[in-house]
Amino acid sequence: MTNEQTTTEEIIAEKKLLSNLKKMIQTANKAAEKKNYIHGEIELGVIKRVMEATSIVSIPPGCERVIGSYYERMTGRNAYY
């Protein structure tokens, strides 16, 4: 396997992770709206940061855990990354 293949695979994995995070936010937001859930400041900040991100590099470490926790709390389903 060459470095070019590894890089391409990593880019695809990062795009998939970012896409999954955005989908989880959208799903959790729909559930939160039905429950009249009031978001905390940290949740809102992380949600905004992820939704505006164009690359996984622009998201600080740990944000995926915040999104996963929010998703699980709102939907009752396990987070997927």
C-alpha positions as CSV (number, residue, x, y, z in Angstrom):
1,M,0.0,0.0,0.0
2,T,1.4,3.4,-1.0
3,N,1.2,6.6,1.0
4,E,-1.1,7.9,-1.7
5,Q,-3.6,5.1,-1.0
6,T,-3.4,5.6,2.7
7,T,-4.0,9.3,2.4
8,T,-7.0,8.7,0.1
9,E,-8.5,6.2,2.6
10,E,-7.9,8.6,5.5
11,I,-9.6,11.4,3.6
12,I,-12.6,9.2,2.9
13,A,-12.8,8.1,6.5
14,E,-12.7,11.7,7.7
15,K,-15.4,12.8,5.3
16,K,-17.6,9.8,6.4
17,L,-17.1,10.7,10.1
18,L,-18.0,14.4,9.5
19,S,-21.0,13.3,7.5
20,N,-22.2,10.9,10.2
21,L,-21.8,13.6,12.9
22,K,-23.9,16.0,10.8
23,K,-26.6,13.3,10.3
24,M,-26.7,12.5,14.0
25,I,-27.1,16.2,14.8
26,Q,-30.0,16.6,12.4
27,T,-31.7,13.5,13.8
28,A,-31.1,14.5,17.4
29,N,-32.4,18.1,16.7
30,K,-35.7,16.7,15.3
31,A,-36.1,14.6,18.5
32,A,-35.1,17.6,20.7
33,E,-37.7,19.8,19.0
34,K,-40.4,17.3,19.7
35,K,-39.3,17.1,23.4
36,N,-39.0,20.8,23.8
37,Y,-35.4,20.2,24.9
38,I,-33.3,23.2,26.0
39,H,-29.7,22.9,24.8
40,G,-26.8,23.8,27.0
41,E,-24.1,26.3,25.8
42,I,-21.5,23.6,25.2
43,E,-23.9,21.5,23.1
44,L,-24.9,24.5,21.1
45,G,-21.3,25.5,20.5
46,V,-20.3,22.0,19.4
47,I,-23.3,21.6,17.2
48,K,-22.6,24.9,15.5
49,R,-18.9,24.1,15.0
50,V,-19.6,20.6,13.5
51,M,-22.4,21.9,11.2
52,E,-20.1,24.7,9.9
53,A,-17.1,22.4,9.5
54,T,-15.8,21.5,6.0
55,S,-13.1,19.2,7.4
56,I,-12.8,17.0,10.4
57,V,-9.5,18.9,11.2
58,S,-11.5,22.0,12.1
59,I,-13.4,20.1,14.9
60,P,-11.6,19.9,18.2
61,P,-11.0,16.5,19.8
62,G,-13.9,15.3,21.9
63,C,-16.6,17.0,19.9
64,E,-17.7,13.6,18.5
65,R,-18.3,12.4,22.1
66,V,-20.5,15.4,22.8
67,I,-22.5,14.9,19.6
68,G,-22.7,11.1,20.4
69,S,-24.0,11.7,23.9
70,Y,-26.6,14.3,22.6
71,Y,-27.7,11.9,19.9
72,E,-28.1,9.0,22.4
73,R,-30.0,11.1,24.9
74,M,-32.4,12.5,22.3
75,T,-33.0,9.3,20.3
76,G,-32.3,6.5,22.7
77,R,-30.2,4.9,20.0
78,N,-26.4,4.2,20.0
79,A,-24.2,6.8,18.3
80,Y,-22.5,5.8,15.1
81,Y,-19.2,7.3,14.0
